[in-house]
Every structure is written in C-alpha cells, then in structure tokens.
Amino acid sequence: MEALTIESVRFQRDRPVVGFRGVADMNAATRLAGVELRVPLDRLAALPAGTYYRHDLVGCTVVTAGGQEVGVVTGVEGALTGSRLVVGRGGREILVPLAMEICTTIDPGARRIVIDPPDGLLELNDSRDLRN
C-alpha cells in the first residue's frame, strides 16, 4: 500500500475519523477498509502527562502494590475513555481497567505497571481461559 497523507482528524464517540488526501468520497474510503494505519515512531506526537500510546504499554510487567506479579501486558482494548489492559498470565488473560484508581503507577520506560485492583478483580478475570 502506498503512503497516505492525513488531511484531517476529528473524533466521533471517542473514535478518530481520519481524512486522507485524495480520498474524497465513500467509494474511495471503502477501498481502505481493513488497512492498518501506521506512523513511524519518530513522527509520533508527544502525549500529555498521564496518557500513553498502546504500544508503550504492551510488554510491561504488571504487579500489585503489594509486589505480586500479575503478568505481562499483551494488548490494550477499548476506546479512549474505556480502555483495559489485557494481561497474559500462564495461558490465561486478565482484563484490568486502565483507570488511575486501579493503575496507580504506569512507567513505560521501566516496563512496569503497578495496580491496586479492587477485591475480586484478579480472581474473576483469572478464570477466563483463552483456550476455551
């Protein structure tokens, strides 16, 4: 696929709607369905404090405030206002809301996220088996 030039960005229901040069109608836009948008790392804009690119969180080790290792972030799901970490743990996944009240320390540079999960969150999610 050839390079595209972004001409506009707006948000609708917390999701970006991106306009590209030369894509003027729905037929042209339909041809882009399923195409992955990638931006070179050196071209990414700086983010405000307390916000992170998803790729900065993937690979971070998640631990509780008490030091118990939970697992490693394998993905981030959801929209901007309702994201959750997907934490891999021995063939299982644990979903952790990406909220300041729960994710008390996020340090992508150290590849570490400290969480203070509400009672039952880890046990509830830990019962989800990816193989089933």
C-alpha positions in Angstrom: 0.0 0.0 0.0 1.3 3.5 -0.8 1.8 6.2 1.8 -1.2 8.3 2.6 -1.3 11.9 3.8 -3.6 12.8 6.7 -5.6 16.0 6.0 -8.0 16.0 8.9 -8.8 14.2 12.1 -11.9 14.5 14.3 -13.4 12.4 17.0 -16.9 10.8 16.9 -17.9 8.9 20.0 -14.3 8.8 21.2 -13.1 7.2 18.0 -10.9 9.0 15.4 -12.3 9.8 12.0 -9.3 10.4 9.7 -9.4 12.2 6.3 -6.7 11.4 3.7 -5.6 13.5 0.7 -7.1 12.0 -2.4 -9.8 10.1 -0.6 -12.8 12.3 -1.4 -15.8 10.0 -1.3 -17.2 6.9 0.3 -16.1 4.6 -2.6 -12.5 5.7 -2.2 -12.7 5.3 1.5 -14.2 1.8 1.2 -11.1 0.6 -0.6 -9.1 1.5 2.6 -11.3 -0.7 4.8 -9.1 -3.0 6.9 -5.9 -1.2 6.1 -3.7 -0.7 9.2 -2.6 2.9 9.8 1.0 3.1 10.9 3.0 6.1 11.9 6.8 5.9 12.3 7.9 6.2 15.9 10.0 9.3 15.2 6.9 11.0 13.8 4.5 10.4 16.8 3.4 13.4 18.7 4.2 13.9 22.3 1.3 13.0 24.5 0.1 14.9 27.6 1.2 13.6 31.0 -0.8 10.5 32.1 -1.6 9.3 28.6 0.2 6.6 26.7 0.5 5.0 23.3 -0.8 1.5 23.4 2.5 0.1 22.0 4.2 1.7 25.0 2.2 -0.4 27.4 2.4 -3.8 25.6 5.3 -5.8 27.2 5.1 -4.0 30.5 5.1 -6.2 33.6 2.0 -5.7 35.8 2.4 -6.1 39.6 0.2 -5.3 42.5 1.0 -2.6 45.0 2.0 -5.5 47.4 4.6 -6.8 44.9 2.6 -9.8 43.5 3.4 -10.3 39.8 0.2 -10.4 37.8 1.6 -10.9 34.3 2.6 -9.0 31.1 0.5 -6.7 29.0 -0.2 -8.4 25.7 -2.7 -5.8 24.4 -4.9 -2.8 25.2 -8.6 -3.0 24.3 -11.4 -0.5 24.2 -11.8 3.2 23.3 -10.0 6.1 24.7 -12.4 6.6 27.6 -12.9 2.9 28.4 -9.6 1.1 27.8 -8.5 -2.0 29.6 -5.2 -3.8 29.8 -5.0 -7.4 28.5 -2.5 -9.1 30.8 -1.2 -12.5 29.9 -0.7 -14.9 32.7 0.2 -18.6 32.1 -2.1 -19.1 29.0 -4.8 -17.0 30.5 -5.8 -13.4 30.3 -6.7 -10.9 32.9 -8.5 -7.7 32.0 -7.6 -4.7 34.1 -9.4 -1.4 33.6 -7.0 1.3 32.6 -8.1 3.7 35.3 -6.0 5.9 37.6 -7.7 4.4 40.6 -6.5 0.9 39.6 -3.3 1.5 37.6 -1.6 3.6 40.2 1.8 3.7 38.6 2.5 3.4 34.8 6.2 3.6 33.9 6.7 2.5 30.3 10.4 3.4 30.5 10.8 0.8 33.3 8.3 -1.5 31.5 6.3 -1.7 34.7 2.7 -1.0 35.8 1.6 -1.1 39.4 -2.1 -1.8 40.1 -4.3 -1.7 43.2 -7.1 -3.9 42.0 -10.5 -3.9 43.8 -11.3 -7.1 45.7 -12.1 -10.0 43.4 -10.9 -8.4 40.1 -7.9 -10.7 39.6 -9.8 -13.8 40.6 -12.8 -13.0 38.4 -10.7 -12.4 35.3 -8.2 -15.2 36.0 -10.9 -17.7 35.4 -11.1 -16.7 31.7 -9.1 -19.3 29.7 -8.1 -18.3 26.2 -8.1 -21.9 25.0 -11.9 -22.3 25.7 
